[in-house]
Amino acid sequence: MSNLTLGEAVRECTLGIQVEKTLAALADANIFTVYGRNLVTLLTGQVTAAGDGGATTIKLQTETNTIDLCAATTVTGDAIGTTYFLTGEVAVILNGTGNTPIIDVGANITGFPSSPVIIGRTATEDAIQLVQTGDDASLIISWILTYIPLEEGAYIEPA
């Protein structure tokens, strides 16, 4: 049996507007530009090209004030399909404390549901930035972010 619903319409009604960006895991790279105040309802990434196996960690932060959105997450040797997601708990790794990212599944085992994150300041531009140790340029991650603008003129777009 096929599902004939319109995926985009359902996503926008439940999660908000979707933006995407794929980039190599460089030392510091902006993933998304943020303007104004926005509610990030989901931020997930999936490995599309495996890294070189060297010791590597990544974390997400705001660019302007370098506010961490998560703790550094070990991505050494992560295979194609490994899935990460932002839990909304800024002091824990992607996918949650004690939960190693795995192929094709992003899950949080901390016992709490994922929380949305409010990011940005009225009429001000910032960015969500990927910060990496190890500079593994062969590791490529495709990021998807969904958000709801909290004020007129607010938006998030690929950097």
SEFIBA-359255 format. One record per residue (C-alpha): x, z, y; residue in one letter. Coordinates in steps of 0.5 Angstrom, whole numbers. Layout:
<nodes>
<node><east>X</east><up>Z</up><north>Y</north><rest>A</rest></node>
...
</nodes>
This chain:
<nodes>
<node><east>0</east><up>0</up><north>0</north><rest>M</rest></node>
<node><east>3</east><up>-2</up><north>7</north><rest>S</rest></node>
<node><east>2</east><up>2</up><north>13</north><rest>N</rest></node>
<node><east>0</east><up>-2</up><north>19</north><rest>L</rest></node>
<node><east>1</east><up>3</up><north>24</north><rest>T</rest></node>
<node><east>5</east><up>1</up><north>30</north><rest>L</rest></node>
<node><east>11</east><up>5</up><north>30</north><rest>G</rest></node>
<node><east>13</east><up>5</up><north>37</north><rest>E</rest></node>
<node><east>6</east><up>7</up><north>40</north><rest>A</rest></node>
<node><east>6</east><up>13</up><north>35</north><rest>V</rest></node>
<node><east>13</east><up>15</up><north>37</north><rest>R</rest></node>
<node><east>12</east><up>14</up><north>44</north><rest>E</rest></node>
<node><east>5</east><up>19</up><north>43</north><rest>C</rest></node>
<node><east>9</east><up>24</up><north>39</north><rest>T</rest></node>
<node><east>16</east><up>24</up><north>41</north><rest>L</rest></node>
<node><east>17</east><up>20</up><north>48</north><rest>G</rest></node>
<node><east>21</east><up>14</up><north>50</north><rest>I</rest></node>
<node><east>26</east><up>12</up><north>46</north><rest>Q</rest></node>
<node><east>33</east><up>10</up><north>48</north><rest>V</rest></node>
<node><east>39</east><up>8</up><north>43</north><rest>E</rest></node>
<node><east>47</east><up>7</up><north>44</north><rest>K</rest></node>
<node><east>52</east><up>6</up><north>39</north><rest>T</rest></node>
<node><east>59</east><up>7</up><north>40</north><rest>L</rest></node>
<node><east>66</east><up>9</up><north>37</north><rest>A</rest></node>
<node><east>68</east><up>17</up><north>37</north><rest>A</rest></node>
<node><east>73</east><up>17</up><north>43</north><rest>L</rest></node>
<node><east>76</east><up>23</up><north>46</north><rest>A</rest></node>
<node><east>70</east><up>23</up><north>51</north><rest>D</rest></node>
<node><east>65</east><up>18</up><north>52</north><rest>A</rest></node>
<node><east>58</east><up>18</up><north>56</north><rest>N</rest></node>
<node><east>53</east><up>16</up><north>51</north><rest>I</rest></node>
<node><east>47</east><up>17</up><north>55</north><rest>F</rest></node>
<node><east>46</east><up>17</up><north>63</north><rest>T</rest></node>
<node><east>41</east><up>22</up><north>65</north><rest>V</rest></node>
<node><east>37</east><up>22</up><north>72</north><rest>Y</rest></node>
<node><east>32</east><up>28</up><north>74</north><rest>G</rest></node>
<node><east>29</east><up>33</up><north>69</north><rest>R</rest></node>
<node><east>28</east><up>30</up><north>62</north><rest>N</rest></node>
<node><east>25</east><up>34</up><north>56</north><rest>L</rest></node>
<node><east>30</east><up>31</up><north>50</north><rest>V</rest></node>
<node><east>25</east><up>31</up><north>44</north><rest>T</rest></node>
<node><east>30</east><up>29</up><north>39</north><rest>L</rest></node>
<node><east>37</east><up>27</up><north>39</north><rest>L</rest></node>
<node><east>40</east><up>24</up><north>33</north><rest>T</rest></node>
<node><east>46</east><up>20</up><north>30</north><rest>G</rest></node>
<node><east>48</east><up>16</up><north>24</north><rest>Q</rest></node>
<node><east>55</east><up>14</up><north>22</north><rest>V</rest></node>
<node><east>55</east><up>6</up><north>22</north><rest>T</rest></node>
<node><east>63</east><up>5</up><north>21</north><rest>A</rest></node>
<node><east>66</east><up>11</up><north>17</north><rest>A</rest></node>
<node><east>72</east><up>14</up><north>20</north><rest>G</rest></node>
<node><east>80</east><up>14</up><north>18</north><rest>D</rest></node>
<node><east>79</east><up>21</up><north>14</north><rest>G</rest></node>
<node><east>83</east><up>24</up><north>20</north><rest>G</rest></node>
<node><east>81</east><up>31</up><north>22</north><rest>A</rest></node>
<node><east>76</east><up>30</up><north>27</north><rest>T</rest></node>
<node><east>70</east><up>34</up><north>30</north><rest>T</rest></node>
<node><east>65</east><up>32</up><north>35</north><rest>I</rest></node>
<node><east>60</east><up>36</up><north>40</north><rest>K</rest></node>
<node><east>55</east><up>34</up><north>45</north><rest>L</rest></node>
<node><east>55</east><up>36</up><north>52</north><rest>Q</rest></node>
<node><east>53</east><up>35</up><north>60</north><rest>T</rest></node>
<node><east>58</east><up>31</up><north>63</north><rest>E</rest></node>
<node><east>58</east><up>34</up><north>70</north><rest>T</rest></node>
<node><east>58</east><up>41</up><north>69</north><rest>N</rest></node>
<node><east>61</east><up>40</up><north>61</north><rest>T</rest></node>
<node><east>55</east><up>45</up><north>59</north><rest>I</rest></node>
<node><east>55</east><up>44</up><north>51</north><rest>D</rest></node>
<node><east>49</east><up>42</up><north>48</north><rest>L</rest></node>
<node><east>52</east><up>44</up><north>41</north><rest>C</rest></node>
<node><east>58</east><up>47</up><north>38</north><rest>A</rest></node>
<node><east>64</east><up>42</up><north>35</north><rest>A</rest></node>
<node><east>62</east><up>39</up><north>29</north><rest>T</rest></node>
<node><east>67</east><up>37</up><north>23</north><rest>T</rest></node>
<node><east>66</east><up>30</up><north>22</north><rest>V</rest></node>
<node><east>72</east><up>28</up><north>18</north><rest>T</rest></node>
<node><east>71</east><up>23</up><north>12</north><rest>G</rest></node>
<node><east>64</east><up>22</up><north>14</north><rest>D</rest></node>
<node><east>61</east><up>16</up><north>10</north><rest>A</rest></node>
<node><east>56</east><up>11</up><north>13</north><rest>I</rest></node>
<node><east>49</east><up>14</up><north>13</north><rest>G</rest></node>
<node><east>51</east><up>21</up><north>15</north><rest>T</rest></node>
<node><east>46</east><up>23</up><north>20</north><rest>T</rest></node>
<node><east>47</east><up>28</up><north>25</north><rest>Y</rest></node>
<node><east>41</east><up>31</up><north>30</north><rest>F</rest></node>
<node><east>41</east><up>36</up><north>36</north><rest>L</rest></node>
<node><east>38</east><up>43</up><north>34</north><rest>T</rest></node>
<node><east>37</east><up>45</up><north>41</north><rest>G</rest></node>
<node><east>41</east><up>51</up><north>39</north><rest>E</rest></node>
<node><east>47</east><up>50</up><north>44</north><rest>V</rest></node>
<node><east>52</east><up>55</up><north>40</north><rest>A</rest></node>
<node><east>51</east><up>52</up><north>33</north><rest>V</rest></node>
<node><east>54</east><up>45</up><north>30</north><rest>I</rest></node>
<node><east>49</east><up>39</up><north>30</north><rest>L</rest></node>
<node><east>44</east><up>40</up><north>24</north><rest>N</rest></node>
<node><east>45</east><up>47</up><north>25</north><rest>G</rest></node>
<node><east>49</east><up>53</up><north>22</north><rest>T</rest></node>
<node><east>51</east><up>53</up><north>15</north><rest>G</rest></node>
<node><east>48</east><up>46</up><north>14</north><rest>N</rest></node>
<node><east>54</east><up>40</up><north>13</north><rest>T</rest></node>
<node><east>51</east><up>33</up><north>16</north><rest>P</rest></node>
<node><east>49</east><up>29</up><north>10</north><rest>I</rest></node>
<node><east>48</east><up>22</up><north>8</north><rest>I</rest></node>
<node><east>41</east><up>19</up><north>10</north><rest>D</rest></node>
<node><east>38</east><up>26</up><north>12</north><rest>V</rest></node>
<node><east>38</east><up>30</up><north>18</north><rest>G</rest></node>
<node><east>36</east><up>37</up><north>17</north><rest>A</rest></node>
<node><east>36</east><up>44</up><north>20</north><rest>N</rest></node>
<node><east>37</east><up>50</up><north>15</north><rest>I</rest></node>
<node><east>37</east><up>56</up><north>20</north><rest>T</rest></node>
<node><east>30</east><up>57</up><north>19</north><rest>G</rest></node>
<node><east>28</east><up>55</up><north>26</north><rest>F</rest></node>
<node><east>25</east><up>49</up><north>28</north><rest>P</rest></node>
<node><east>29</east><up>44</up><north>32</north><rest>S</rest></node>
<node><east>27</east><up>45</up><north>40</north><rest>S</rest></node>
<node><east>27</east><up>40</up><north>45</north><rest>P</rest></node>
<node><east>32</east><up>41</up><north>51</north><rest>V</rest></node>
<node><east>31</east><up>40</up><north>58</north><rest>I</rest></node>
<node><east>37</east><up>37</up><north>61</north><rest>I</rest></node>
<node><east>38</east><up>34</up><north>69</north><rest>G</rest></node>
<node><east>37</east><up>36</up><north>76</north><rest>R</rest></node>
<node><east>32</east><up>33</up><north>81</north><rest>T</rest></node>
<node><east>34</east><up>27</up><north>84</north><rest>A</rest></node>
<node><east>41</east><up>28</up><north>81</north><rest>T</rest></node>
<node><east>45</east><up>23</up><north>76</north><rest>E</rest></node>
<node><east>49</east><up>26</up><north>70</north><rest>D</rest></node>
<node><east>50</east><up>24</up><north>63</north><rest>A</rest></node>
<node><east>50</east><up>26</up><north>56</north><rest>I</rest></node>
<node><east>57</east><up>26</up><north>53</north><rest>Q</rest></node>
<node><east>61</east><up>25</up><north>46</north><rest>L</rest></node>
<node><east>67</east><up>30</up><north>46</north><rest>V</rest></node>
<node><east>72</east><up>29</up><north>40</north><rest>Q</rest></node>
<node><east>78</east><up>32</up><north>38</north><rest>T</rest></node>
<node><east>82</east><up>27</up><north>33</north><rest>G</rest></node>
<node><east>81</east><up>21</up><north>37</north><rest>D</rest></node>
<node><east>78</east><up>17</up><north>31</north><rest>D</rest></node>
<node><east>76</east><up>10</up><north>34</north><rest>A</rest></node>
<node><east>74</east><up>7</up><north>27</north><rest>S</rest></node>
<node><east>68</east><up>12</up><north>27</north><rest>L</rest></node>
<node><east>62</east><up>9</up><north>30</north><rest>I</rest></node>
<node><east>56</east><up>13</up><north>31</north><rest>I</rest></node>
<node><east>49</east><up>10</up><north>33</north><rest>S</rest></node>
<node><east>45</east><up>15</up><north>37</north><rest>W</rest></node>
<node><east>38</east><up>15</up><north>38</north><rest>I</rest></node>
<node><east>35</east><up>20</up><north>44</north><rest>L</rest></node>
<node><east>27</east><up>21</up><north>45</north><rest>T</rest></node>
<node><east>25</east><up>24</up><north>51</north><rest>Y</rest></node>
<node><east>19</east><up>25</up><north>56</north><rest>I</rest></node>
<node><east>21</east><up>25</up><north>64</north><rest>P</rest></node>
<node><east>19</east><up>32</up><north>67</north><rest>L</rest></node>
<node><east>18</east><up>29</up><north>74</north><rest>E</rest></node>
<node><east>17</east><up>22</up><north>77</north><rest>E</rest></node>
<node><east>23</east><up>17</up><north>77</north><rest>G</rest></node>
<node><east>26</east><up>21</up><north>72</north><rest>A</rest></node>
<node><east>29</east><up>17</up><north>66</north><rest>Y</rest></node>
<node><east>35</east><up>17</up><north>61</north><rest>I</rest></node>
<node><east>38</east><up>10</up><north>59</north><rest>E</rest></node>
<node><east>44</east><up>8</up><north>55</north><rest>P</rest></node>
<node><east>51</east><up>9</up><north>59</north><rest>A</rest></node>
</nodes>
